[in-house]
Amino acid sequence: MGSTVLSLRIDGELLDRLRSHAAKRGMSVQDYVARTLIREDFDERFKTAVDETEKFYGAEGTEAGRREEAPAAPPRDHVRPSAGIA
């Protein structure tokens, strides 16, 4: 995989903030910006994948489409594992 140059013109105040954020992480500004872009790209691709999955399975297969149901009560003859153990 090769690399390509990307030039940006940014405000001095933004560059100072980027330098500060990068320094806190022990990174160069270039590495910090690249890492941030990679993370943002992953988040976007992940959200798209989730949306596509929801479309494929429909709302019923998602958390939003499920109704919350009360847990079933245990049968009356159910014995708890701790019963009789002190």
Order of alpha helices (4+ residues) and beta strands (2+ residues): alpha-alpha
